[in-house]
Amino acid sequence: MKTVLVYGDSLSWGIVPGTRKRLPFTQRWPGAMELALQGKIRVIEDCLNGRRTVWEDPFKPGRNGLVGLGQRMEVNSPLDLAIVMLGSNDFQFSTPFTTPWSAAQGVASIVGEMRRAPIEPGMLAPPILIVTPPALRQSEVQPMPKFEGAHLRSAGLSVGLEEVAKDLGCAFFDASQVAKTSATDGVHLDADQHELMARAMADEVTRLLFR
């Protein structure tokens, strides 16, 4: 059985759009992906609501994705694959000058930290799959003030992340090709989109680990 780490934010944590509730493991995409692969992988979820790449949140401590990452890698090693899906929260109100390029560079920093992690001798750093989150969009039901204008500022994130993946020798997948954010809040994923994500990610993991 292979071990796969998912390092993400609320889109992977499984928050239900418009609420503070969480989808069960079998319905959020990391868990549904594990089930789809029928015992071939064990998924470790390290997904934190509000997590950014390299930025702090002025209201919620601990949202800088770099802080403590080396130790998280050490705790969970050995790993066969690390999946990184971050970037959406970099476009919140408190980082108004974030661009797709700077968010992509934040993910590059995450990759670098994963590869520098102080794992035990003989344990190799895992291959890394960079995933572009489904694109932010204008909320149609419940606006989120902290994401005001984020759907405009984040346009082009996929291009930046694909360039980073190529430069750093990581696998790449654009989740916007298979899933879309909820009309409810424009940020998170409805349950049916988690299912679509799970199927697509199961195919990617199969391609990377079993072919």
C-alpha positions in Angstrom: 0.0 0.0 0.0 1.3 3.5 -1.0 1.1 6.5 1.4 -0.1 9.8 -0.1 0.0 13.1 1.8 -2.5 15.8 0.8 -1.3 19.2 1.9 -4.1 21.7 1.4 -6.6 24.1 2.7 -10.4 24.2 3.2 -11.1 23.0 -0.4 -9.5 19.7 0.6 -10.6 19.8 4.3 -14.1 19.6 2.9 -15.9 22.6 4.3 -19.6 22.7 3.2 -20.1 25.9 1.2 -22.1 28.5 3.2 -21.6 26.7 6.5 -18.8 25.8 9.0 -19.6 22.1 8.6 -17.4 19.5 7.2 -18.1 16.7 4.7 -17.4 13.2 6.0 -14.2 11.5 4.9 -15.9 9.4 2.3 -17.4 12.5 0.6 -14.4 14.9 0.6 -12.1 14.4 -2.3 -9.0 13.0 -0.5 -11.1 10.3 1.2 -13.2 9.5 -1.8 -9.9 9.2 -3.8 -8.6 6.7 -1.3 -11.8 4.7 -1.6 -11.7 4.8 -5.4 -8.2 3.2 -5.4 -9.6 0.3 -3.4 -6.8 -0.3 -0.9 -3.9 0.7 -3.1 -3.2 3.9 -1.1 -3.6 5.4 2.4 -4.3 9.1 2.4 -2.9 11.4 5.1 -5.0 14.6 5.2 -3.1 17.7 6.3 -5.6 20.3 5.3 -6.2 23.5 7.3 -8.9 26.0 6.7 -7.4 29.3 5.6 -3.9 27.9 4.9 -1.9 30.2 2.6 1.4 29.4 1.0 3.9 31.6 2.8 1.7 34.3 4.3 0.3 34.8 7.8 -3.4 35.5 8.5 -3.8 38.6 10.7 -6.8 37.1 12.5 -6.0 33.3 12.6 -2.5 32.1 13.7 -0.8 29.1 12.0 -2.0 29.7 8.5 1.4 30.1 6.9 1.9 26.8 5.1 5.7 26.9 5.5 5.7 27.0 9.3 6.3 23.5 10.7 6.1 21.9 7.3 9.5 20.1 7.7 8.3 18.5 10.9 5.0 17.5 9.3 6.9 15.7 6.5 9.1 14.0 9.2 6.1 12.9 11.1 4.4 11.2 8.1 7.5 9.8 6.3 8.1 7.7 4.4 5.7 9.0 1.8 5.2 7.7 -1.8 3.6 11.0 -3.0 2.8 14.5 -1.7 -0.1 16.4 -3.3 0.0 20.2 -2.8 -3.2 22.1 -3.5 -2.8 25.6 -2.2 -3.0 29.2 -3.5 -6.7 30.3 -3.1 -6.2 31.9 0.3 -3.2 33.9 -1.0 -5.8 36.1 -2.6 -7.7 37.1 0.6 -8.1 40.7 1.6 -4.9 40.8 3.8 -2.6 40.1 0.9 -4.0 42.6 -1.7 -0.8 42.7 -3.8 -0.7 38.9 -4.4 -0.5 38.0 -8.0 -0.8 34.6 -9.7 3.0 34.7 -10.1 3.6 35.4 -6.3 1.1 32.7 -5.3 2.9 30.2 -7.6 6.2 31.2 -6.0 4.7 30.5 -2.6 3.9 27.0 -3.8 7.5 26.7 -5.1 8.6 27.5 -1.5 6.4 24.8 -0.2 7.9 22.3 -2.6 11.4 23.4 -1.5 10.6 23.0 2.2 9.1 19.5 1.6 12.3 18.5 -0.1 14.5 19.9 2.7 12.5 18.1 5.4 14.7 16.4 8.0 13.5 12.9 7.3 15.4 9.8 8.5 18.6 8.7 6.6 17.7 6.5 3.7 14.2 7.9 3.3 13.8 9.7 0.1 11.8 12.9 -0.4 8.6 11.9 -2.2 7.6 13.0 -5.7 5.3 16.0 -5.6 2.1 16.7 -7.5 1.1 20.4 -7.7 -2.6 20.9 -8.2 -4.2 24.1 -9.2 -7.3 24.7 -7.1 -10.6 25.1 -8.9 -10.9 28.7 -10.0 -12.4 31.2 -7.6 -15.6 32.9 -8.9 -18.1 35.6 -7.9 -20.4 34.3 -5.2 -24.1 34.1 -6.3 -25.6 33.4 -2.8 -23.4 34.2 0.2 -20.6 36.7 -0.4 -17.3 36.2 1.4 -15.9 39.7 2.1 -12.4 38.4 2.7 -12.4 37.1 -0.9 -13.7 40.3 -2.5 -12.2 40.6 -6.0 -10.2 37.4 -5.5 -11.7 35.8 -8.6 -10.2 38.5 -10.7 -6.8 38.8 -9.1 -6.3 35.0 -9.1 -6.9 34.6 -12.9 -3.8 33.0 -14.4 -2.8 31.0 -11.3 -2.9 27.7 -13.2 -0.3 29.1 -15.7 2.0 30.2 -12.9 1.7 26.8 -11.1 2.3 24.9 -14.3 5.5 26.8 -14.9 6.7 26.2 -11.3 5.9 22.5 -11.7 8.0 22.3 -14.8 10.9 24.2 -13.3 11.0 22.1 -10.2 10.4 18.7 -11.8 6.9 18.2 -10.2 3.9 16.6 -11.7 1.0 19.0 -12.4 -2.7 18.9 -12.6 -5.3 21.7 -13.1 -8.4 20.9 -11.0 -10.4 23.5 -12.9 -10.5 21.1 -15.8 -12.7 18.8 -13.8 -14.4 20.7 -10.9 -15.7 24.2 -10.2 -16.2 26.2 -7.0 -19.6 26.5 -5.5 -22.0 29.2 -6.6 -22.9 29.5 -2.9 -19.6 31.2 -1.8 -17.4 31.1 -4.9 -14.6 29.5 -3.0 -15.4 26.0 -1.8 -16.6 22.8 -3.4 -20.0 21.2 -3.3 -20.2 17.5 -2.6 -20.6 16.5 -6.3 -17.5 18.5 -7.2 -15.5 16.6 -4.5 -16.6 13.4 -6.3 -15.4 14.7 -9.6 -12.1 15.8 -8.0 -11.7 12.4 -6.4 -12.1 10.5 -9.7 -9.7 12.7 -11.5 -7.1 12.6 -8.7 -7.4 8.8 -8.5 -6.4 8.7 -12.1 -3.5 11.0 -11.6 -2.2 9.0 -8.6 -2.6 5.8 -10.6 -0.6 7.3 -13.4 2.2 8.5 -11.0 2.4 5.5 -8.7 1.1 2.4 -10.5 2.1 2.6 -14.2 
